Structure formats: structure tokens, C-alpha cells
């Protein structure tokens, strides 16, 4: 389930937690630049009972990061990096 938001592609990358029925949250934020397609991955410790809940949370997390309203996670326009919360 990929979503576009303000020129970025948001791709939730949720997965089942090992040894649990919980779904872990993650979002890949991508954007085409003048020379390349850049992607940053952000992982979050929150877990949810369903994949749909985890995907929705991940999309909203991506929107907060793009808008600059998340308190700790920020986009790094210079490189592809991985950030954890």
C-alpha cells in the first residue's frame, strides 16, 4: 500500500514481530531528486494487533516526518539513512 504525500512516496514496511502476533511499524519515505531516487527508512517501536493498524500508523508517521512535526525524526535530504525511534 503505497501513498503519495506532498511529492513523496510513503511505503509502509510493517512486519510481524518474531515470536509474537504483533505487527511492528516502519515507513520508507522516497522522493525523486534531480539525480536519483532517494529513500529513507524509519522504524518505530510501536506494535499493533493488525497489519492495517500498523500500516495506518506508519503512513501517519511518514506524514509527520515530511511535515517536520515529529519531535525526533527528520528527513535527511542529503543521503539515504535509517532512523529508529
N, C-alpha and C positions, 0 to 999 in steps of 0.2 A: 504494500500500500504506500505508494509514493505520493507526496503532496507538494505542490509549489506554493511558495510564500515569499513575496517581495523579491522575486528574481532568484530565489534559492530553491534547490530541490531538497526536500526533507524525506529521508528514508528511515523509518523505524527499523531497528535491528534487534528486536526482542528475542529472548531465548529462555527456555526452561532452565531453571536453576538445578544444578546437579544434586541429586538426592532429595528433591523437593518437587511439589506440584506448582510452586510459584513461578511466575514469569518475571524475568529481570528486564530492566529498561535500558535502552540505548538508542541514540539517534545519530545518523550520518547526515551532515549538512554539506551540500555541494553547490558549487557555482562555477560557471564557465568564465574564465578570465581571458585576457587578450592572448595569452599564450598556452593556456592549459585548463583542464577541468580540475579544480581543487576540491578536496573533500576533507572535512574534519569529523572525527568520531568523538562523541561524548557518551560516557557511561554513567549511570546513576545507580545508587544502592537500593532504591525503592523497588519493592516487589509487589506483584498483583496476582489475584486469583485467576484471571483470564488473560489471554493474549490480546483481546480487544482493549481491555483496560490499560495494559502495558503499552500498546501501540498509541492509544489516545494520549496517555501521559507523555510519551516520548515526543509526539508531534507538538504538544503544548510546550514542552521543554525546549524544543528547537525554536519555536516562535519567540520564546522569552530570550533565548541566546541571540537570535537575529536582531530583536528589538533593543537589545542591550539592557534589559530589565532584570535579568537573572543576577543574583547577588555575587556569584563567584565565577560562573562560566562565561567566557568571552570568545568571540571569533578571533582567529589569528589570520589575517588576510595574507600574510607572507608565506605561510607554509602549511602543509598538511600535518596536523598534530592530533594527539589523542589526549583528552582531558577526562578526568574522573571526579566524581562527587560522592 
